[in-house]
Amino acid sequence: MKTFTCLLVFVAVFVFSGHVLGGEDGSLSLTAYYQSAIDDEITSCQEKQSLQNSRSVHLQRKGHLEASKAQFLIANREHLVAAMMKDGIGRKPYKVQRFLNDKFHCTCYAQWQAKSHF
């Protein structure tokens, strides 16, 4: 019983120390993590571009929005990575997603939205 308990404690300490020292994904640097997150977002946006061909006006707008967002992310990829590094976003996926959405909506989408209403 003592051997089992000692082994269990050793395994728990080893697993916990690996997470603390290695972080969530120790193999990727923070810059590579941000670049990968942006690439994933670009892929997601490009998959939704087909909504532009929908019969629904709302889905067409969503398709145009996603197409604009993909272009924005492609054009500003390095700038966005540098800004995330400067702001200290970290490796939380929801923070990266929010940062990208905020940057897009504050720059590109505001101009696109103004043009579509007039």
C-alpha positions as CSV (number, residue, x, y, z in Angstrom):
1,M,0.0,0.0,0.0
2,K,2.9,2.4,0.8
3,T,4.5,1.6,-2.5
4,F,1.4,2.4,-4.4
5,T,0.8,5.6,-2.5
6,C,4.4,6.7,-3.1
7,L,4.2,5.9,-6.7
8,L,0.9,7.8,-7.0
9,V,2.4,10.8,-5.4
10,F,5.5,10.7,-7.6
11,V,3.4,10.5,-10.7
12,A,1.2,13.4,-9.6
13,V,4.2,15.5,-8.9
14,F,5.8,14.6,-12.2
15,V,2.6,15.4,-14.1
16,F,2.0,18.7,-12.3
17,S,5.6,19.9,-12.6
18,G,5.5,19.2,-16.4
19,H,2.4,21.5,-16.8
20,V,4.0,24.2,-14.7
21,L,7.4,24.2,-16.3
22,G,6.2,23.4,-19.9
23,G,3.2,25.7,-19.9
24,E,0.1,24.7,-21.9
25,D,2.2,23.9,-25.0
26,G,5.9,24.2,-24.4
27,S,6.9,23.2,-27.9
28,L,5.5,26.4,-29.5
29,S,6.9,29.8,-28.8
30,L,4.4,32.5,-28.1
31,T,5.0,34.1,-31.5
32,A,4.4,30.7,-33.3
33,Y,1.3,30.2,-31.1
34,Y,-0.1,33.6,-32.2
35,Q,0.7,32.9,-35.9
36,S,-1.0,29.5,-35.6
37,A,-4.1,31.1,-34.0
38,I,-4.3,33.7,-36.8
39,D,-3.9,31.0,-39.4
40,D,-6.7,29.0,-37.8
41,E,-8.9,32.1,-37.8
42,I,-8.1,32.8,-41.5
43,T,-9.1,29.2,-42.3
44,S,-12.3,29.5,-40.4
45,C,-13.2,32.8,-42.2
46,Q,-12.4,31.3,-45.6
47,E,-14.7,28.4,-44.9
48,K,-17.6,30.8,-44.2
49,Q,-17.0,32.9,-47.3
50,S,-19.4,30.6,-49.2
51,L,-22.3,32.2,-47.3
52,Q,-22.0,35.1,-49.8
53,N,-23.9,32.9,-52.3
54,S,-26.8,32.3,-49.9
55,R,-30.3,33.4,-50.7
56,S,-30.6,35.0,-47.3
57,V,-29.5,38.6,-47.1
58,H,-28.2,38.1,-43.5
59,L,-26.1,35.1,-44.5
60,Q,-24.7,37.1,-47.5
61,R,-23.6,39.8,-45.1
62,K,-22.0,37.3,-42.8
63,G,-20.2,35.9,-45.8
64,H,-18.9,39.3,-46.8
65,L,-17.9,40.0,-43.2
66,E,-15.9,36.8,-43.1
67,A,-14.2,37.5,-46.4
68,S,-13.3,40.9,-45.2
69,K,-12.0,39.5,-41.9
70,A,-9.8,36.9,-43.8
71,Q,-8.3,39.7,-46.0
72,F,-7.6,41.8,-42.9
73,L,-5.9,39.0,-41.0
74,I,-3.8,38.0,-44.0
75,A,-2.7,41.6,-44.7
76,N,-2.0,42.5,-41.0
77,R,-0.7,39.1,-39.7
78,E,2.8,40.3,-38.6
79,H,1.4,43.5,-37.1
80,L,-1.2,41.6,-35.1
81,V,1.4,39.2,-33.7
82,A,3.6,42.1,-32.6
83,A,0.6,43.8,-31.0
84,M,-0.4,40.7,-29.1
85,M,3.2,40.3,-27.9
86,K,3.2,43.9,-26.8
87,D,-0.2,43.7,-25.0
88,G,0.7,40.4,-23.3
89,I,-2.3,38.5,-24.4
90,G,-1.0,35.1,-23.3
91,R,-2.0,31.7,-24.5
92,K,-5.7,31.9,-23.7
93,P,-7.6,31.1,-26.9
94,Y,-10.5,33.3,-25.9
95,K,-8.2,36.3,-25.3
96,V,-6.6,35.8,-28.7
97,Q,-10.0,35.5,-30.4
98,R,-11.2,38.6,-28.7
99,F,-8.1,40.6,-29.6
100,L,-8.4,39.7,-33.3
101,N,-12.1,40.5,-33.3
102,D,-11.6,43.8,-31.6
103,K,-8.8,44.8,-34.0
104,F,-10.9,43.8,-37.1
105,H,-14.1,45.5,-35.9
106,C,-12.3,48.7,-34.9
107,T,-10.6,49.1,-38.2
108,C,-11.8,47.3,-41.2
109,Y,-15.4,46.3,-40.4
110,A,-16.3,49.8,-39.2
111,Q,-15.4,51.2,-42.7
112,W,-17.1,48.3,-44.5
113,Q,-20.3,48.7,-42.4
114,A,-20.4,52.5,-43.1
115,K,-20.2,51.8,-46.9
116,S,-22.9,49.1,-46.9
117,H,-25.5,51.4,-45.3
118,F,-25.2,54.3,-47.8
